[in-house]
Amino acid sequence: MANAHLASLNARHAALDASVDAETRRPLPDQVRLARLKREKLKLKEEIERLH
């Protein structure tokens, strides 16, 4: 069960990473959206590290 939760967190983290990358490639990136995505990504990273 813990492995499934960890895998889910890792998948969400990867998806956020892709979203951050896509947003930064736009001609005029939305800075508010970027900040929100990065904050959420950091929270997931901290939770993943806590579970290890």
Backbone as a printed PyTorch tensor [residue, N CA C, xyz], in Angstrom:
tensor([[[  0.8180,  -1.1960,   0.0000],
         [  0.0000,   0.0000,   0.0000],
         [  0.8610,   1.2590,   0.0000]],

        [[  1.8890,   1.2750,   0.8320],
         [  2.7730,   2.4360,   0.8820],
         [  3.4840,   2.6320,  -0.4480]],

        [[  3.8480,   1.5180,  -1.1030],
         [  4.5210,   1.6210,  -2.3980],
         [  3.5970,   2.2270,  -3.4460]],

        [[  2.3330,   1.8800,  -3.4100],
         [  1.3700,   2.4340,  -4.3660],
         [  1.2050,   3.9350,  -4.1260]],

        [[  1.1590,   4.3240,  -2.8580],
         [  1.0270,   5.7470,  -2.5230],
         [  2.2760,   6.5070,  -2.9800]],

        [[  3.4390,   5.9420,  -2.7350],
         [  4.6950,   6.5570,  -3.1470],
         [  4.7690,   6.6670,  -4.6720]],

        [[  4.3350,   5.6310,  -5.3610],
         [  4.3210,   5.6610,  -6.8280],
         [  3.3730,   6.7470,  -7.3320]],

        [[  2.2400,   6.8860,  -6.6690],
         [  1.2730,   7.9210,  -7.0440],
         [  1.8720,   9.3150,  -6.8400]],

        [[  2.5600,   9.5080,  -5.7160],
         [  3.1930,  10.7990,  -5.4440],
         [  4.2730,  11.0940,  -6.4840]],

        [[  5.0540,  10.0830,  -6.8290],
         [  6.1040,  10.2660,  -7.8320],
         [  5.5080,  10.6120,  -9.1990]],

        [[  4.3950,   9.9820,  -9.5370],
         [  3.7300,  10.2670, -10.8150],
         [  3.2070,  11.7030, -10.8360]],

        [[  2.6010,  12.1390,  -9.7290],
         [  2.1050,  13.5130,  -9.6510],
         [  3.2560,  14.5070,  -9.7290]],

        [[  4.3800,  14.1790,  -9.0780],
         [  5.5640,  15.0380,  -9.1090],
         [  6.0840,  15.1670, -10.5420]],

        [[  6.1450,  14.0500, -11.2570],
         [  6.6090,  14.0700, -12.6470],
         [  5.6600,  14.8820, -13.5250]],

        [[  4.3650,  14.7560, -13.2850],
         [  3.3840,  15.5120, -14.0630],
         [  3.5310,  17.0110, -13.8060]],

        [[  3.7690,  17.3790, -12.5540],
         [  3.9740,  18.7850, -12.2300],
         [  5.2550,  19.3000, -12.8730]],

        [[  6.2830,  18.4680, -12.8760],
         [  7.5430,  18.8460, -13.5100],
         [  7.3170,  19.1360, -14.9960]],

        [[  6.5310,  18.3010, -15.6400],
         [  6.2110,  18.5090, -17.0510],
         [  5.3960,  19.7980, -17.2430]],

        [[  4.4880,  20.0680, -16.3280],
         [  3.6750,  21.2880, -16.4140],
         [  4.5350,  22.5320, -16.2360]],

        [[  5.4690,  22.4830, -15.2860],
         [  6.3870,  23.6060, -15.0730],
         [  7.2140,  23.8270, -16.3340]],

        [[  7.7240,  22.7550, -16.8990],
         [  8.5380,  22.8470, -18.1110],
         [  7.7320,  23.4470, -19.2670]],

        [[  6.5130,  22.9790, -19.4370],
         [  5.6600,  23.4850, -20.5170],
         [  5.3550,  24.9670, -20.3240]],

        [[  5.0900,  25.3520, -19.0900],
         [  4.7690,  26.7570, -18.8130],
         [  5.9850,  27.6490, -19.0760]],

        [[  7.1640,  27.2140, -18.7210],
         [  8.3530,  28.0420, -18.9280],
         [  8.6990,  28.1780, -20.4130]],

        [[  8.2320,  27.2570, -21.2340],
         [  8.5060,  27.3130, -22.6740],
         [  7.5530,  28.2410, -23.4160]],

        [[  6.4810,  28.6620, -22.7630],
         [  5.5430,  29.5800, -23.4100],
         [  6.2190,  30.9280, -23.6410]],

        [[  5.7940,  31.6510, -24.6710],
         [  6.3910,  32.9690, -24.9300],
         [  6.2580,  33.9300, -23.7400]],

        [[  5.1130,  33.9130, -23.0820],
         [  4.8990,  34.7430, -21.8920],
         [  4.3840,  33.8560, -20.7600]],

        [[  5.2990,  33.2090, -20.0310],
         [  4.8660,  32.3050, -18.9510],
         [  4.0590,  33.0440, -17.8840]],

        [[  3.0560,  32.3730, -17.3790],
         [  2.2290,  32.9120, -16.2970],
         [  2.9840,  32.7010, -14.9890]],

        [[  3.5250,  33.7740, -14.4350],
         [  4.3620,  33.6770, -13.2390],
         [  3.5880,  33.1880, -12.0150]],

        [[  2.3290,  33.5520, -11.9260],
         [  1.5050,  33.1040, -10.8000],
         [  1.2860,  31.5910, -10.8910]],

        [[  0.9770,  31.1200, -12.0820],
         [  0.7790,  29.6710, -12.2880],
         [  2.0800,  28.9180, -12.0320]],

        [[  3.1920,  29.4540, -12.5090],
         [  4.4870,  28.8180, -12.2770],
         [  4.7820,  28.7020, -10.7890]],

        [[  4.5320,  29.7570, -10.0490],
         [  4.7880,  29.7420,  -8.6020],
         [  3.9210,  28.6940,  -7.9150]],

        [[  2.6410,  28.6050,  -8.3320],
         [  1.7330,  27.6240,  -7.7340],
         [  2.1940,  26.2050,  -8.0360]],

        [[  2.5690,  25.9640,  -9.2910],
         [  3.0410,  24.6310,  -9.6800],
         [  4.3090,  24.2460,  -8.9220]],

        [[  5.2240,  25.1860,  -8.8060],
         [  6.4840,  24.9030,  -8.1060],
         [  6.2610,  24.6490,  -6.6170]],

        [[  5.3360,  25.4100,  -6.0130],
         [  5.0120,  25.1900,  -4.5940],
         [  4.4380,  23.7950,  -4.3890]],

        [[  3.5030,  23.4150,  -5.2510],
         [  2.8750,  22.0980,  -5.1490],
         [  3.9150,  20.9980,  -5.3720]],

        [[  4.7990,  21.2060,  -6.3260],
         [  5.8570,  20.2340,  -6.6130],
         [  6.7820,  20.0660,  -5.4050]],

        [[  7.1280,  21.1730,  -4.7580],
         [  7.9840,  21.1190,  -3.5790],
         [  7.2990,  20.3760,  -2.4320]],

        [[  6.0090,  20.6230,  -2.2350],
         [  5.2660,  19.9090,  -1.1840],
         [  5.2850,  18.4050,  -1.4380]],

        [[  5.0900,  18.0110,  -2.6930],
         [  5.1270,  16.5880,  -3.0310],
         [  6.5170,  16.0050,  -2.7860]],

        [[  7.5440,  16.7420,  -3.1710],
         [  8.9140,  16.2730,  -2.9650],
         [  9.1870,  16.0570,  -1.4810]],

        [[  8.7460,  16.9970,  -0.6500],
         [  8.9320,  16.8710,   0.7970],
         [  8.1820,  15.6570,   1.3410]],

        [[  6.9810,  15.4200,   0.8620],
         [  6.2190,  14.2610,   1.3180],
         [  6.8880,  12.9540,   0.8720]],

        [[  7.4030,  12.9270,  -0.3440],
         [  8.1060,  11.7360,  -0.8500],
         [  9.3250,  11.4610,   0.0130]],

        [[ 10.0940,  12.5050,   0.3180],
         [ 11.2870,  12.3310,   1.1440],
         [ 10.9230,  11.8620,   2.5530]],

        [[  9.8320,  12.3810,   3.0780],
         [  9.3800,  11.9920,   4.4250],
         [  9.0050,  10.5000,   4.4760]],

        [[  8.4460,   9.9900,   3.3720],
         [  8.0130,   8.6040,   3.3390],
         [  9.1630,   7.6090,   3.1290]],

        [[ 10.2910,   8.1030,   2.6600],
         [ 11.4310,   7.2080,   2.4530],
         [ 12.0690,   6.8520,   3.7310]]])
